[in-house]
Amino acid sequence: MNWLFWKNKTENQSREKSVGFLKNIFSGNVFQDKRFQKQIPLIIVIILMMFFYIDNHYVCEKQLEEIARLEKQLIDREYQYLTISSLLIQASQQSKVYDKIKKNNLELSPLTAPAVEISE
């Protein structure tokens, strides 16, 4: 029977300690405890690391947004390049060039003889 009394007594003491600890936290007495004062540098380091982690997360988010914007801009430029390239190919066809020469009344005519290769 003593054993049950001892068990209840230790449980009550542990509850009182936990209630006392919470009471010390909420009242601010925990800051006067020597064990807590020894851990202040560690707590400061942990808090600084948390700030750096959060800041790094936001910087990464901004960089990902910038990458997405630049990728979209690159795709738009590729489409512009393809459009301009196809227009240039169409405009440089021999029949189109000949029509423009006639339209502007230039004294040019297409070659009637094939091109000659000069070799040494």
RAVENZI-V46632 format. One record per pair of residues at least 12 apart in sequence whose ideal C-beta (glycine too) atoms are under 6 Angstrom apart, sorted by the first residue. I is the first residue (numbers start at 0). J is the second residue. Records with the same first field share a line. If there is no record, write none. Layout:
BEGIN
I->J ; J
END
This chain:
BEGIN
none
END
